[in-house]
């Protein structure tokens, strides 16, 4: 019985190229989360402001809004593996640059913000290539499982990374976290080099702007895609500020330091791993659309509960459950979009999805950081959670609720 469950959960790992990329990405993502924790704490140490936390997140994600659609066209025209390798080199250079700035004690908030923007630009071109590469590595039946397994490695890293960051910050300082993240990119670059996937060049190539318009027109003409893309924007705009504002809760609400912040991140990450395991076990099933809407209602209520809680044990439990609900929502949304998009349009469709999915985060973090600096973090999160649940209820009861029929 246990063997059957395990084989079902890990089905996509039977594909060699996906297995190699998954392992490489897991190591790199641990480094990324180490940097995220260290960088958030660095920003708070330099400025003492929740607004700058939101601004740093905003500038890191702003390139998603500016360049991802172009990145999607390029991913459909060029070798996706090579695009990913180039993206990793740029992000690695940013991590090492921040390491040296901190080590030499010359870092300013403007250095941090500028490097976040450059790294985000690399992600804007690498993201569509990565998302559109995954379906080439596994069979169609295993695609939802592959997406869930990606969420598992991402969220295992979200548990391990903050814990390692807490140890490294206490023992070695933030420069070590940035340096270790830089080294981790070498692992995923090696994995990408080892892939056997063959690039098939498109038969015809229209001007870039025409291919971009074709992708946008395709997405706009597909009602389910419009609904899924809208939901992804709302989910990140209102849901992810929960993680952005965690340093404020650790410091101002629970009167802790970086260790408590790391623990809060770890509880959220552990919940997300649990949620991803559930999605991986479920695989592809009927009524995924209705399920994702119900889980979004639950996620919104959990955000409200965390915002008003003043008991540390309860807040940790709510973060765990919120992490599970968050990743179930995100994994199912991504799976549904990947299943709908045809291969020849996948780069462009996924780039539009990523603009909504990743673009909602900086805008939401910036607005929530501003509200938190004026009215307090609890007020910002209560409003976000209530609105998130209300939007999901609307989609559930709307007579044209396309998503619930998927």
N, C-alpha and C positions, 0 to 999 in steps of 0.2 A: 504493500500500500504506500509506504513512504517513498519507495523508489519510483512508483508511478507518479506521485505528486511532484517529486523533484524533477523527473524527466519532463513533465508538463510545464513546470515553472521555467525550466532552462532550455526549452525546445529550440530557440533561435541559436543557442550556443553550439548546436551541432553543425552549424555552417562555419567553415574554417575562417574566412575573411572577417565575418562578423565577430567571431570569438577573439581574434587578434586585435581588432580595433576596439572592442569592448574592454579588454584588459589594458590596452594602452591608454584609452580615455579615462579609465578608472584611476590610474596613477596620476595623470595630469589634473583630473578634477579635484583630487585631494589637495594638490598644490594650489589650485585656484581658490579653494575654500580657506586654506591657510592664509593666503594673501588677502582674501575678502575680510576675514576677521581682523587681521593685523591692520589692514588699511582703514577699516571703519574705526578701530580704536585709535589709530594715528590721527585721523581727521578730528575725532572728538577731543583728543589730547591737545592738538594744535589750536583748535578754534573754540571748543567748549559749546558748540552750537548744533542743535538738531537740524537747523536749516542747511548747514554745510554737509551734513550726512546725506540729506535729500539731494543737494546739488551735485555731490560726487556721484551718486547713483544715477542722477539725471544725465550728466555728461558722459558717463560710461555707456549709457543706453541710447543717447541721442543719435549716434551714427546709425543705429538700427532704423530710425525713422528716415534718415537722410539717404542712406546708401543701399539698404537691403534689397529694394526692388531691382536696382541695377545689378546687385550681386546675384539675384535669382536668374536674370537673363544670362549673365556670364556663366552661371552653373549649368544652364541648358546648352550652352555653346561650346564650352571648353572642358578640359579634363578636371573632374571634380576632385580627384585625389590630389593633384598638383596644387589646385587652389587652396585646399586644406593645409597642405604643407607650408605654403607661403604664409598663410594666416597664423600658423603656430610660431613661425620664426619671428614675426612682428610682435606677437604677444610675449614671447620669451625675452626679446630685447627690452620691452617695457618693464618687465619684472626685474631684470638685472639693473636697469637704470635706476629704478626706485630703490633697490638694495644699496647701490653705491651712494645715492643722495642721502639716505638715512644713515649709512655707516659713517660718512664724512660729516654728518650733522649739519648739512646745508639745505635740507628739505624744507619747502614752504607749502602752504595749501595749494598754491597755484601750480607747483610741480605735480602734485598728486592729481589735481583736476585735469591738467593737460595730458598726463599719461593715461588716465582713465579714458579720455576721448580717443587717443590713438589706439589703445587696445580695443576699444569698442568698434572702431573703424575696421580693424582686422576681423573682428567677429562678424561684422555686417556682411563681409564677403565670404567668410568661411562658413557661416551658419547655414545659408541655403545649400551650399555644396554638401555639407554634412547631412542635412535632413534629406536631401534628394539622393544621396549615396546609399543610405541604409536600405531602401527597398531593392537595390541591386545586389545586396549581400545575402538576402534571405528569401525564402518563398513567400508568396502572398499570404498563405494561411498562418505563417509565423510572424507576419509583420506587426500585429498588435503586441505579440509577445516580445519582439525585439525592442519596440518602443518602451514597453514596461521595464525590460531589462536595462535599457539605457537610464531610465528613471531610478532603478535600483542602484546602479553604480554611482549615479550622480548623488543620490541621497545617502548611500553608505559613506561617500566622500564628505557629505554635509555633516555626518556624525564624526567621522575620523578626523577630518580636516580641522574643525574648530578645537577639538581636544588636543591635537598635536600643536595647533597654533598657541593654545594656552600654555602648554609646556615650553614651547620654543620662545614665546614672549617673556615668560618668567625667567627662563634660564639664559637665553641668548639675545633677546631683543627682537624688534620687528624686522630688522635687516635680514635676519636669518630666515624668517618666513618668506620674504620676497625672493631671496636667493634659492630656497628650496623649491619654490614655485617655478622659477626659471629653469632649474634642472629637470623638473617634471615634464616640461614640454619636449625634452629630448626623447622621452619614452614614447609619447604619442607620435612623434615624427618617425621614429623607427618602426612603429606599427603601421603607419600609412605607407611607408616605403615597402613593407613586406606584403601588402595586399596584391592579389592576383586579378582583381576586377579589371575588365577590359573597357576602355573608353570607346564608345561608339559616337563618332562625330555626326551632327545633324546633316541630312542630305542637302538642305538648302539653308541659306543664312540671309534673313532680311536685315535691314538696318536695326540697330539696337533699340531705337525708340519704337519702331513698329512691332518688334517682338514683345516689348514691354506692354504696349497697348493691347496686343493679342491676349497676353496673360491676364491683364486687368479685366478685359471684356469677358473672358471665359469665367473668371471668378464671379463677376457681377451677374452673369446670366444663370448661375447655378444657385438656387435659393438656399440649399443646405449649406453651401460654402459661405454664403453671406451671413447666415445665422451663426455658424461655428466661428467665423472670424470675429464677429461682433462679440460673441461670448468670451472668446479668448482675450480680447482687449479689456472687457469689463473685469474679468477674473484677475488679470495682472494689475490693472489700475487700482482696484479696490482691495485685492488680497495680499499682494507682495509688500506693501508698506508695513505689514505686520513684522516682517523680518528686518526691514530697514530701521524701524524704530526700537528694535530690541536693545541696542546699547543704552538708550534712554531709560528703558524699564529697569535694566540691570543696575544702572547708576542712581537714578532718581527715585524709583518706586521701591526697589528691593535693597538699595544702599549697598550694592556689591561692586566689584571691580571687573576686570577682564575675565577672571575665572568664572564668575557667575554668568557673564555674557556668553562665554564659550559653552557652559552647561545648558543654557537656554537654547542656543543654536543646536546643540547635540540632541536635545529632546525633540525639537522640531524635525531634525533630520532622521531620528529613529522612527518617528511616526510616518515620515514620508517613505522610508524603506518598507515599512509594514504595508502601507497603501499600495506601493509599487508591486510588492509580492502578490497582493490580492489581484491586481490587474493582470499580472503575468499568468497567474493560475487560471483566471477567467478566460483569457485569450479573446477570441472574437465571439461575440454572442449577440442575440437579438436585444433590441431596445436599449442599445448603448446610449442613445441620445437622451431618453427619459432618465436613465440612471445618472448621467452626468449632471442633469439639471437638479435632481434631488440632492446629489452630493454638494452642489454649489449652495443650495439653501442651508445645508448642514454646516458647510464651511463658514458661511457668513455668521451664523449663530455662534459658532465656536470663537470667532474673532471678537464678537461682542462680549462673550463670557470672559475671555482673556483680558479684555480692556478694563472690565470692572472688578476683576479679581485682585485681592490684595494678600491672598494666601499663596506662599511660594509653591507649596506642593500642588495646589489646585492649578496654578498658572502653568506649572510644568506639565501636568496631565492634559490641560487644554491645548498646550502647544503640541504635544504628542498627537492628540486626536486631530488638531488642525493641520499638522503636517501630513497625516494620512489622507484627510479629505482633499487637501490641496493637490497632492500628487495624483490621486484618482481622477480629479477633474482635469488636470493638465494632460495626463497620459491618454485619457479617453478622447479628449478634444483633438490631440495630435493624431491619434490612430484613425479617427473618423476622417480627418482631412487627408491623410496619406492614402487611405483606402479609396477615396473619391477621385483624387487627382491622377490623371494618366501620366505615364513616364515622360512623354515628350513635353509635357507642360509642368512637370512636378517642381522643377526649380523655381519657376515663376509663381506657381500657386503657393508653394511653401514660403517664398519670400514675402508674399502678401500676408500670409498667416503670421510670419515672424514679425513683420512690421506691427501688426496688431498685438501679438503675444508679447514681444519684447518691448515694443513701444509704449504699451500701457504702463510698464513698470517705472520708467523714469518720470513720466508725467504724474503718475500717482504718488511716487516717492517725493517729488518736488512739492506737490500740493499738500500732501500729508505732513511733510516736514515743516512747511510754512504754517499750517494749522496747528501742529504740535508746538511750534515755537511761540505761538500767540495764545492758544487755549489749552495746551497740554496734550500729551500723547494719548491719554485715554479718550478724550473727546474725538480726536481724529479717527481712532480705531473703531469706536462705537458707530460713528457715522458710516465708515467704510463697510463694516460688517452688515449693518441694517440695509444699506443700498444693494450690497451684493446679493443678499437673500431675496430682496424685492425684485431684482432683475430676473433671477431664476424663476421665481413664482410667475412673473409675467410671461416668460417663454413657455412655462408649463401650461398655462391657461389660455394663451393666445390661440384664436381659431386658426391662425396660419403658422402655428408653432412647428416648423419643419423639423427641428432637431429632435423633438420627442418621438418622431416616427422612424428615426434611423435605427 
